[in-house]
Amino acid sequence: MSTHELQQSEAAEAAPQAPSPLAAPPVGERVHMPASSLIPLINAAGLAIAIVSLTLSWWLVGLGGFVFLVTTVIWINDTRRDIAELPAEHAHDEHH
């Protein structure tokens, strides 16, 4: 191996490597995944019923709209609860 090749090899080893986008998080860091829920599906169904029912019946529009609003409130509350349970270092910082 020539001196030039040796220097390039040493420089490549010394240069910091960017983490792979598919790399696992460091040991000890918890990956947060929301719990599985049917709320988003019911929410979408309520909205779809409300929209499609515009041509059918105002009662169905009201029912679909009611289901949509109730599931939206539940979904937002579930998300807020999940965010509140995250570790302190993941807390939302409003000073960014």
C-alpha positions in Angstrom: 0.0 0.0 0.0 1.4 3.4 -1.0 1.8 6.3 1.4 -1.0 8.2 -0.4 -3.4 5.2 -0.1 -2.5 4.8 3.6 -3.2 8.5 4.3 -6.6 8.3 2.5 -7.5 5.2 4.5 -6.6 6.9 7.8 -8.5 10.0 6.8 -11.6 8.0 6.0 -11.4 6.2 9.3 -11.0 9.4 11.3 -13.9 11.2 9.5 -17.1 11.0 11.5 -19.8 9.0 9.7 -23.3 10.3 9.4 -25.8 8.0 11.0 -27.9 5.9 8.6 -31.5 7.1 8.3 -32.5 3.5 9.0 -30.2 3.1 12.1 -31.8 2.1 15.3 -32.0 4.7 18.1 -29.4 4.6 20.8 -29.7 2.0 23.5 -32.0 3.3 26.2 -33.9 5.7 24.0 -37.6 4.6 23.9 -39.4 4.7 20.5 -42.9 6.0 21.1 -45.6 4.5 19.0 -49.3 5.4 19.6 -51.6 2.7 20.7 -53.7 1.0 18.1 -57.2 2.5 17.8 -60.3 2.4 15.8 -61.0 6.1 16.4 -59.4 7.3 13.2 -61.4 4.8 11.1 -64.7 5.7 12.9 -63.9 9.4 12.5 -63.3 9.0 8.7 -66.5 6.9 8.4 -68.5 9.6 10.2 -67.2 12.3 7.9 -67.9 10.2 4.8 -71.4 9.5 6.0 -72.0 13.2 6.6 -70.7 14.2 3.1 -72.4 11.4 1.2 -75.7 12.0 3.0 -75.9 15.6 1.8 -77.7 14.1 -1.2 -79.8 11.6 0.8 -81.1 12.8 4.2 -80.3 15.6 6.6 -80.8 13.2 9.5 -77.9 11.1 8.2 -75.8 14.3 7.8 -76.5 15.1 11.4 -75.6 11.6 12.6 -72.4 11.5 10.5 -71.4 15.0 11.7 -72.1 14.1 15.3 -70.0 10.9 15.0 -67.2 12.9 13.4 -67.2 15.6 16.1 -67.3 13.1 19.0 -64.5 11.0 17.6 -62.4 14.1 16.8 -62.6 15.2 20.5 -61.8 11.6 21.7 -58.8 11.4 19.2 -57.4 14.8 20.3 -57.7 13.9 24.0 -56.0 10.5 23.4 -53.1 12.3 21.5 -52.7 14.9 24.2 -52.6 12.1 26.9 -50.0 10.2 24.8 -47.8 13.3 24.5 -48.1 14.1 28.2 -46.8 10.6 29.0 -43.6 11.0 26.9 -40.3 11.3 28.8 -39.2 14.8 29.9 -36.5 15.2 27.2 -39.3 14.8 24.6 -41.5 17.5 26.1 -42.6 20.2 23.7 -40.4 23.3 24.1 -42.4 26.5 23.3 -39.2 28.6 23.2 -37.9 27.2 19.9 
